Amino acid sequence: MQGRISRRKLADYAADAAQSGSLTEAIREIAAYMIESRRVREVQLVVRAIEDELAARGVVVARVATARPLESDLKKQIAALVNAREIHIAETLEPELIGGVRIETPGKILHATVKSKLLALRQAKI
Amino acid sequence: MASFVTQFATSEPAASTDILTGLGINWQLLLFQIIAFGILVFILSKWVFPIFFKIIDKRQDTIEASNRAAIEASKHAEKAQAEVEKLLREARVQAKEIVVTAKDEAGAMVQDAEAKGKAQAKHIVAEARDELAKDVIAAKKALHNETIELVAAATEKVIGKVVNAQVDTRVIKSALEEVK
């Protein structure tokens, strides 16, 4: 019986593959393994673990959420803000944010959306 | 008996009878009467007067005793009167003291009641003020929260329509600048 592979090992494997240029193949293998071992529920956690491992190796995946598509100069500013050897921006559109940006990197998160400011205003209730 | 007296009267000497006879006095009869009077006095002083004197003395003693008793009673009465007056004076003094004490106590009770009433009134006023202040604070909080909710809702609706791509870009740039 095959033993259970930890998320950390899976993340190391994916990070190694990313650095060697075979990330897509490695992701497929990991996905197949997780389906076979019935660990589909852990997908998000594995993705986080891979991102953390890549960040530790100087490759940061930044999840950027905005209400409208980001302009190129803004992407450059975000990349400069993250200050990593290599950065990959995973952009998502969320119109309910109204405006502003939310940037999530391993270990850090920046809420600068209009929605978060309105939420903070609502939380200022006594 | 009349003949016996007459016999003595007729047996007196004739010489001395001249003057007494001239005065119309029978000396024999006078002598007899003197002797009889002396006998009477003797008898009276021997057996009758002592009884009377004794009775009188006793009566006098009784009267004197009564008198003394009366005097004593009078003295007692005066003493009793003085005692009564003294007691009355003391009673008046005590009554005055009681009245004064009662007035003082009544005054103290009234002052105490006033003080308690004032303290209670102050307490009630303070409680009412506290209650009012709490209500005011609660009302302010409610108003504050409602205002925030209204502002947030209005801002959400207005900004959703106002914010365009340019505004959004400015907002993002501003946020990134702040983080730097």
Interface residues (C-beta under 8 A of the other chain):
Chain A: T66 A67 R68 L70 E71 L74 Q77 I78 L81 I98 G99 G100 V101 L110 A112 V114 L118 L121 R122 A124 K125 I126
Chain B: K141 H144 N145 I148 E149 V151 A152 T155 E156 I159 G160 V163 A165 V167 D168 T169 V171 I172 K173 A175 L176 E178 V179 K180
